[in-house]
Amino acid sequence: MPSARVREASSSTDNTDTVKTSKKSMTQVDLTAVKKAASLIDEKQRTKDGSKDMLRMICQYLEKTLLEVKGLKETLSKQERMIKEQSEMIREQGASIKELQAQLEATQSQNTEECEQLQKQIETISYAGVVGSQPHHQQDAPLGPPGSLTSTSTLFCTIDTSRVGEEGKAKVQIADIRQRIEKEMRGSEQTKNWRCAAMIKDHKNADRVKVICRNEEEIQQVKEAAQKIDIPGLRVLRDQLYPVKIDNANRTAVLDTDGNILVGAAEALGKENNVSIAKISWLSKKDSNKAYGSMVVYTTKATEARRLIEGNYFDIAGESAYTRIFEPQTGPAQCFNCQEIGHKAFACKKSQTCAKCAGKGHHHSTCQAVVLKCVPCGGPHESFSKNCRILIFLFHGFSVSIMEDQRFQTKIGDAPVAENSLSRFKDNAHTPSRVIVEYLLKEAPEFRKLSELREQGWNNPEGDRFFEKQRQAADYADNKTAKQFYKMMKTIACNMHQVTGVFHIKNRSQDGCSVLDLCMAPGGFSR
């Protein structure tokens, strides 16, 4: 067993080792803490440096922003100066405009006074002194050429005297009507010196008198004065209408499903375009499936019609259509009461004839006939059809191929050219169609021979011999004129028989002259 000293010595040795070990551990802890503190100090130092850099960047940004703000302030100040200068210019221009307006008003008032003075001077010229030296009966005729007075731009009021009885005929002469209208117009203080501009007879209807007016306001005054004339049967006709053609018009905005003009369409379109529309006529085919077509609107004022034409556009339910000058086609006059050619329905005294079946006493809109018959030509179609041979001949034959060709006014041998035979019917739309047909078959050898050849058939060489005889009998020596003759003969024959037959042209001679071979179907031109 070890002794107590040995045990004490060993225990002291252990304590010494323990103290050393604890000192070493304490030293290590202190070193670690120092290192941590140093790292913290370094981090703080770096953080301070980063903050300084950040502050430096912020200062630089603030300097740039300050410079930009200064630049914006300078720009704003420049703009303010420009605005002030422009405001001053606007004030000066406003003052100049006011001065010009004042000068314009003064000039207008001066011009108005001068015009009134001139008008008074003109009115002081005695109209009686001008016409007093002429006989009284010559006042019925216009003193100047009627062409300028009856133009489309002339404003006039129409007075109809056709219903005046025999006892009142002496009171409806132009001079008497003029005196009565002037007397009524001079009843007010403003028009006490009023004189009628002109009065002329309608060249189409001698029972109508046109009172020429200076402006649209005067038309209304003249109508009111004419309506006060106490003569039984004297009528003042409706307002003069001014047509304007409208292309590319929306069909559904104007027509209903039956092809009729919608109720209230004239009022709606007039309100949309700021014009007064009296009526609307649809020009395109009503049974067509096209969504757009052409129509004619009739305005009551010439200024409104002129404004529509000059504006080139017409509004229809929000869409815009094109405006054009309306040029109605001129053709033979056809009565839609008796369906005959040569007069209009308003002057027809015959009984009503159906345009569908040619029957008497009913209108074609209520006709249930299946077999159609044309009144003018007797063909299997309506009387107003474009396939009517008489209408085709009168419209195309006279106006184009025959009447406008003035090169054939002489006779060719013993057989007169058809144009020479028909020259008496030129520009005469009132000649009855059947009289023309009978005259052609009776007096014009070409038409009579063509009607006979139609029944013989196209293989019959008589057709060649007939035209060859005409060529040999021609007095012309050159082939050019002979070609013109053949061309005219072809046009005449085609116009007369284009509905019931077909023509074939064959070259039979070496000099280039054509020979007409006639091939006609059964039926056709009736005597």
Secondary structure as GFF3:
##gff-version 3
##sequence-region A 1 527
A	DSSP	alpha_helix	4	124	.	.	.	ID=ss1
A	DSSP	alpha_helix	127	131	.	.	.	ID=ss2
A	DSSP	three_ten_helix	136	140	.	.	.	ID=ss3
A	DSSP	alpha_helix	146	149	.	.	.	ID=ss4
A	DSSP	beta_strand	155	160	.	.	.	ID=ss5
A	DSSP	three_ten_helix	166	171	.	.	.	ID=ss6
A	DSSP	alpha_helix	174	185	.	.	.	ID=ss7
A	DSSP	beta_strand	198	201	.	.	.	ID=ss8
A	DSSP	beta_strand	208	213	.	.	.	ID=ss9
A	DSSP	alpha_helix	216	227	.	.	.	ID=ss10
A	DSSP	beta_strand	235	236	.	.	.	ID=ss11
A	DSSP	beta_strand	242	250	.	.	.	ID=ss12
A	DSSP	three_ten_helix	251	253	.	.	.	ID=ss13
A	DSSP	alpha_helix	265	273	.	.	.	ID=ss14
A	DSSP	beta_strand	277	282	.	.	.	ID=ss15
A	DSSP	beta_strand	292	299	.	.	.	ID=ss16
A	DSSP	alpha_helix	302	311	.	.	.	ID=ss17
A	DSSP	beta_strand	313	316	.	.	.	ID=ss18
A	DSSP	beta_strand	319	325	.	.	.	ID=ss19
A	DSSP	three_ten_helix	345	347	.	.	.	ID=ss20
A	DSSP	three_ten_helix	364	366	.	.	.	ID=ss21
A	DSSP	alpha_helix	389	392	.	.	.	ID=ss22
A	DSSP	pi_helix	393	402	.	.	.	ID=ss23
A	DSSP	beta_strand	411	412	.	.	.	ID=ss24
A	DSSP	beta_strand	415	416	.	.	.	ID=ss25
A	DSSP	alpha_helix	418	421	.	.	.	ID=ss26
A	DSSP	three_ten_helix	423	425	.	.	.	ID=ss27
A	DSSP	alpha_helix	433	443	.	.	.	ID=ss28
A	DSSP	alpha_helix	445	456	.	.	.	ID=ss29
A	DSSP	alpha_helix	462	472	.	.	.	ID=ss30
A	DSSP	alpha_helix	479	497	.	.	.	ID=ss31
A	DSSP	beta_strand	501	507	.	.	.	ID=ss32
A	DSSP	beta_strand	514	520	.	.	.	ID=ss33
###
